[in-house]
């Protein structure tokens, strides 16, 4: 997935109201950038840290900058724009780069299922059950190399797990796919201490037959791509 415009390095001044941030460009100008992330962004939104932002000249957009990546002290980059995860995963599905997900001829995004929800992707192919894929972007890391999800309580995430479990019980294929959106991560696990209800729903979903997959990623100023499978550590 290529960014519309190559990202520019900058310095974070502050994040506020969840979706807004004040940024200092390298030429000294201070601008406001949108950040598409409703989560806690633990360790990714510290004032003074290096960030990467995308400019735009769309007259319909109120803000002319969007915060896409954070760069931590080690130089690793983290995708903070959660809206990008589905685009990255879709390209990987279309290119046959998701292990165990080949052979499907249709990839339908945002399909209705469950109790008024939309699954990220519905895959269909000949002589195989439909495959429902829910994508989550994992950015939290409290130990070196170990990503976690979620970074805050997510009732929506627990509901999606329950709905995937119902899909699996009904005979279709259900997959929870974590895009591990950090270039320094070697695995992903559930942050049970942050959201016990999500952890419980995760265990129940796997018991019901929901598959769990994880993909690492590579990120630079030009774009984001998948970088191979990673293990999902159990509870």
C-alpha positions in Angstrom: 0.0 0.0 0.0 1.6 3.2 -1.1 0.8 6.5 0.5 -0.8 9.1 -1.7 2.2 11.4 -1.1 5.5 10.4 0.4 5.5 11.1 4.2 7.5 14.0 5.7 9.4 13.7 9.0 8.2 15.9 11.9 8.2 16.3 15.7 5.1 15.6 17.7 4.0 18.4 20.1 0.9 16.9 21.5 -2.1 14.7 20.7 -5.5 15.8 21.9 -9.2 15.1 21.4 -8.1 11.6 20.2 -8.1 12.5 16.5 -6.0 15.7 16.5 -2.3 16.4 17.0 0.0 19.4 16.8 3.1 18.8 14.8 6.3 20.8 14.2 7.6 20.4 10.6 11.4 20.3 9.9 11.2 23.9 8.6 9.9 25.0 12.0 6.2 25.5 11.0 3.6 24.2 13.5 0.6 22.5 11.9 -2.4 20.4 13.1 -2.7 16.9 11.7 -5.5 14.3 11.8 -4.7 11.0 13.5 -7.1 8.1 12.6 -6.7 6.1 15.8 -9.3 5.9 18.6 -7.0 3.9 20.8 -4.7 4.8 23.7 -1.6 4.8 21.4 0.5 3.9 24.4 4.2 4.7 23.8 3.4 6.2 20.4 2.2 9.7 21.2 4.9 11.1 23.5 5.7 14.8 22.9 9.0 15.2 21.2 9.0 11.9 19.4 9.6 11.7 15.6 6.5 11.1 13.5 5.8 10.9 9.8 2.9 12.8 8.3 1.3 12.9 4.9 0.4 16.2 3.2 -2.6 16.7 1.0 -4.0 19.4 -1.1 -7.7 18.2 -1.1 -9.9 21.3 -0.7 -12.6 19.2 0.8 -10.4 18.2 3.8 -10.3 20.5 6.7 -6.8 19.4 7.8 -3.9 19.4 5.3 -1.8 16.9 7.2 -2.4 13.3 8.4 -0.2 11.5 11.0 0.6 8.1 9.6 3.7 6.6 11.4 5.4 7.0 14.8 9.1 6.3 15.1 10.4 5.0 18.5 13.9 5.5 19.9 15.2 2.2 18.3 14.2 3.5 14.9 11.3 1.1 14.5 8.2 2.5 12.9 4.7 1.9 14.0 1.6 2.5 11.8 -0.8 4.7 13.8 -3.4 5.2 11.2 -5.7 2.2 11.8 -7.7 2.9 8.7 -4.7 1.7 6.6 -4.7 -1.8 8.0 -7.5 -3.1 5.8 -5.9 -1.6 2.7 -2.7 -3.4 3.5 -4.4 -6.7 4.2 -6.6 -6.5 1.0 -3.5 -6.0 -1.1 -1.9 -9.0 0.6 -5.0 -11.2 0.0 -5.1 -10.2 -3.7 -1.4 -11.0 -4.1 -1.8 -14.4 -2.4 0.6 -13.4 0.4 -1.6 -14.5 3.4 -0.8 -18.1 4.4 -3.7 -20.4 4.1 -6.0 -17.9 2.3 -5.4 -18.8 -1.3 -7.9 -20.1 -3.8 -10.7 -17.5 -3.2 -11.8 -15.7 -6.3 -13.9 -13.0 -4.6 -12.8 -10.5 -2.0 -15.8 -8.5 -0.7 -15.1 -5.7 1.8 -17.4 -4.5 4.5 -20.1 -7.2 4.3 -23.0 -7.3 6.7 -23.1 -10.1 9.2 -24.0 -10.8 12.8 -26.1 -8.3 14.8 -25.8 -5.3 12.5 -22.0 -5.5 12.1 -19.9 -5.5 9.0 -17.0 -8.0 8.6 -13.9 -6.5 7.0 -13.7 -9.1 4.2 -15.9 -11.9 2.9 -13.9 -14.3 0.7 -15.6 -16.7 -1.7 -14.3 -19.4 -3.9 -15.3 -22.7 -5.6 -15.9 -25.8 -3.6 -15.1 -24.2 -0.2 -17.0 -22.5 2.5 -17.3 -18.7 2.7 -14.5 -17.1 4.8 -15.2 -14.2 7.1 -12.1 -12.2 7.9 -11.9 -9.6 10.7 -8.8 -7.4 10.7 -7.3 -5.8 13.8 -4.3 -3.5 13.9 -1.9 -4.3 16.8 0.4 -1.4 17.8 1.0 -1.8 21.5 4.3 -3.3 22.7 5.2 -3.3 26.4 8.1 -5.7 25.9 10.7 -5.6 23.2 9.5 -7.5 20.1 6.1 -8.5 21.5 3.1 -6.8 20.2 -0.3 -6.9 22.0 -3.9 -6.2 21.3 -5.9 -4.3 22.4 -4.3 -1.2 23.8 -7.6 -0.1 25.5 -10.9 -1.7 26.4 -12.8 -2.6 23.2 -16.4 -3.8 23.5 -16.6 -3.6 19.7 -13.7 -6.0 19.4 -15.2 -8.5 21.8 -18.5 -8.3 19.9 -16.7 -9.1 16.7 -15.2 -12.1 18.3 -18.6 -13.4 19.4 -20.0 -12.9 15.9 -17.0 -14.7 14.3 -17.7 -17.6 16.7 -21.3 -17.8 15.5 -20.0 -17.9 11.9 -17.7 -20.7 12.7 -20.4 -22.7 14.5 -22.6 -22.3 11.5 -20.1 -24.0 9.2 -18.4 -21.1 7.5 -14.7 -20.2 8.0 -14.0 -17.4 10.4 -10.6 -15.7 10.7 -9.3 -13.1 13.1 -6.3 -11.5 11.4 -3.9 -9.2 13.3 -1.9 -6.8 11.2 1.1 -6.4 13.6 1.7 -2.7 12.7 5.2 -2.5 14.1 8.4 -3.1 12.3 10.1 -4.4 15.5 7.5 -7.1 16.5 8.1 -10.8 16.4 4.8 -12.0 17.8 1.4 -10.8 19.0 -0.6 -11.7 22.1 -3.9 -10.6 23.8 -3.4 -8.0 26.4 -5.7 -9.7 28.9 -4.9 -7.3 31.7 -6.0 -4.3 29.7 -9.3 -5.9 28.6 -10.3 -9.1 30.4 -13.6 -9.3 28.5 -11.8 -9.2 25.1 -9.5 -12.0 26.3 -12.4 -14.1 27.4 -14.1 -13.5 24.0 -10.8 -14.4 22.3 -10.6 -17.8 24.1 -14.3 -18.6 23.4 -13.9 -17.7 19.7 -10.9 -20.0 19.3 -12.7 -22.8 21.1 -15.6 -22.3 18.6 -13.3 -22.8 15.7 -12.2 -19.2 14.8 -8.8 -19.2 13.3 -6.2 -16.6 14.4 -3.5 -15.3 12.0 -0.9 -12.5 12.2 1.1 -10.7 9.6 4.1 -8.5 10.3 4.6 -5.3 8.3 7.3 -3.1 6.7 6.8 0.7 6.7 8.6 3.6 5.3 7.8 7.0 3.9 6.6 5.5 0.6 4.1 3.0 2.0 3.3 -0.1 4.1 3.5 -3.8 3.0 3.1 -7.1 4.8 6.3 -8.8 5.8 5.3 -12.4 6.5 3.4 -14.4 9.1 4.0 -14.0 12.9 2.9 -16.3 15.7 -0.3 -15.5 17.7 0.5 -16.4 21.3 -2.2 -18.1 23.3 -3.6 -17.2 26.6 
